[in-house]
Every structure is written in C-alpha cells, then in structure tokens.
Amino acid sequence: MNHFETQAIRLQAERTHNREHSTPLYLTSSFVFEEAEQARALFADEVEGNIYTRFSNPNNSEFIAKMCALEHTQDGVATASGMAAMFLGMVSFLKAGDHLVASRSVFGSTHQIITKILPRWGITHTYLDTAKPETWESAIQPNTKMIFAETPSNPALDLIDLEWLSALSKKHGLILHIDNCFTTPYLQNPADFGADIVTHSATKWIDGQGRVIAGCVLGRQDLIAEVRFMARHTGPALSPMNGWILSKSLETLAVRMDRHCQNALDLATWLEHQPNIKYVKYPHLPTHPQYALAKKQMRLGGGIVTFELEGGLAHGRAFLDKLKMLSHTANLGDTRSIATHPASTTHAKLTSEERLAVGITDGLIRISTGLEHIEDIKADIGQAL
Ligand SMILES: *Cc1c(COP(=O)(O)O)cnc(C)c1O
C-alpha cells in the first residue's frame, strides 16, 4: 500500500452503508449532530469529525489525505485556489515587523502578494537570485521568519538546490515554504529535503485537465494547525465538488506525469535540432546548466519546455499566431499542449530589464507539453517555426 500509485488510488474515504466503490460527493454545507454532547465535543476539538464545510468536508479530507501521503507531510488544508494556498502559507506565520526572503522568480500573483499586499501589514521582503546562492545567507535579518521559493522557476526553469536551502533555513531557525506546483509530488518531494511548508496550485498538473481552480497547504502538524486556524476563520475553503474531482485526478497523476515528461523530453531533444532557435531549456536535458541538480532532486524533468526564438518579440508573437493545434491560453498542466509568449502577455508590463532579471528574454516561448501524440505536437510546432 505504500507505493505512490497505490496510495493515490486506494486512500479513500470510508465506505458508507450504500457500499459504493467510488467515493460519493458530499455536497452539504453542514453536518448533523447526533446529540448536544457530540456538538460540544466537536467544537471543543475533543473529537474529530465534520461540523461545517468551511472547516472540513469528506471529499476535501480525502484529497488532502492523498496529498499528504504523496508529499510525505503530516497534515494539510485544501484551498479554493493555488493563490489562497500561497497566501495562507505565508500569513499564517508572518506578522507585522517580520521579514521574508524569497526567490525573485515567483508566480505573478505571488509577486503581487509579496510586493504589494504583505507590505500593507508591515511585512518586508528581500528578493534573491537563484543563480547567486552565495548572496542568500547575508540577506537573512534578525526579523526574518520565512524563506519562500519555487523550483524549477516559471518560466525560466532555473533550479534551487532544496537540500542546501533547507540547511540554510534550519541554521537560522526559519520556515522554508516551497511552491511545488511545477513538479507535483510525483517528481519532487520538498519535505524530503527539509521543507516545512509545501504549497500547490492543484489547478495545474494535479487536476491536469483544465477543469478546476484549487490548491493546498501541506506540512508538519504543528504548522498546519496554524494554517487550519487561519483557513477556518477567513474562509478560502475548497468546494467539495472540486475536492472530489481532484481526488479522482490523483488516481491518474503518475501515468499522466510519466507521459507529460516523456513527451516534454522528446520535444526538447527534437527542438535542439530545429532552425531559428537559439537555445532550448528543459531540466532533464544534458545542456541545462543545472542538469546534475535536476537529476538529483527531480525524478523526471517535468512537462514544461522553454526555447528562445531568433527575432525577439515580433517572431515570438508570429509563432503563436501560426500554431494550429496548440492552445494559446493562460494555464499550464493540461492534457492539451499550451504555448505562451511571456514577454508579450504575462510579463508585458515589466520593462525588458525587469524581464531579463527573471530570465524572460523577448523571444522566449513556454510550452506546457500535453498528452496529444508527440508527433502531432512536433508537427504543429515545426510548421509554426
Ligand atoms: C498557477 C500557479 C499559482 C496560482 O495558482 P491558482 O490555482 O491559479 O490560484 C501559484 N504558483 C504557481 C507556480 C503557479 O503556476
């Protein structure tokens, strides 16, 4: 029962008197108390059980039980979006006067939280570069409480050594919070390297079919108790419908990720020999500058491939318009292959210097490799090149 695939399938909610094979959907706002004493004990946290879906729900609990088993964490909280998870994973531990050390390469809305929202409450930050690990220790201040990072970064696909970062965090008594959305628990388990909090946007590879917005915060029991307190009373609860969908999605995560990663490696290898391309980046491609680290901490290379087109902005946009099958949409981690040109879309508001600081050159194209036949993916990209 302790293999990834088996746990993702078999960690089901307890069967009801109806003897169902697939877990039922619990679309209920609240749960009935059998007697006044039970209600008292539940509210006093003396016994475990459902009270109200903002607090817990069997579908969300099943999803979280699986995520904890797969991420090797003790406890977790399901959230209505990946951003609710990022936010809870920060504000459950940070208060006015605290300081956060973060990798500069973070998801766009995470950047807004760190630079625009946390400062309203007197929480400051220092951004650091993945390429300059020697600068990280000197950025830690007496009031630093947390280190936050994503690896690999989006869209630059730069890596951070999780073992090194965890040792640094432990040396200074900090909470290490890793957004593991890009790799899923199938490819990388930050908790094994010493991360204290692991967050996910389940919207991406975990659902994997572009149907839901969801997330979760996972970690040690004592830390998750703080997150649960914050979540219960501020209300970013996951819909049980989405919890049910995600638990089903996890049943196929391993086979889906195997094929996403196989297609991505195949695509990246092929792209290296195509015309009009300056370079291709993929963690498990031997030409990636951190190939050895990628092999050490990522079981497979992931589903994202990036490449740099000759001809900058104009060619980047033209490439997207020429695609016939690949989708041009602001998501990733779908059965459908998706192409993005960050410089003219997600990161268009930054200056080109700011974009370069996070590895976004004008001709950079990001492909989220889907599950279509690899020859069809290559054919579409080939004709657009
Ligand atoms: C998409 C994403 C998020 C935000 O998740 P939502 O589910 O869209 O709220 C956070 N981090 C990373 C790395 C992402 O790709």
The ligand as an ORCA input file, in Angstrom:
! r2SCAN-3c Opt
* xyz 0 1
  C      -0.804     28.889    -11.270
  C       0.204     28.995    -10.199
  C      -0.127     29.525     -8.942
  C      -1.512     30.060     -8.626
  O      -2.471     29.069     -8.635
  P      -4.043     29.322     -8.942
  O      -4.617     27.969     -8.798
  O      -4.125     29.905    -10.310
  O      -4.534     30.292     -7.911
  C       0.870     29.583     -7.981
  N       2.120     29.136     -8.233
  C       2.481     28.625     -9.433
  C       3.880     28.172     -9.655
  C       1.545     28.542    -10.459
  O       1.918     28.049    -11.655
*
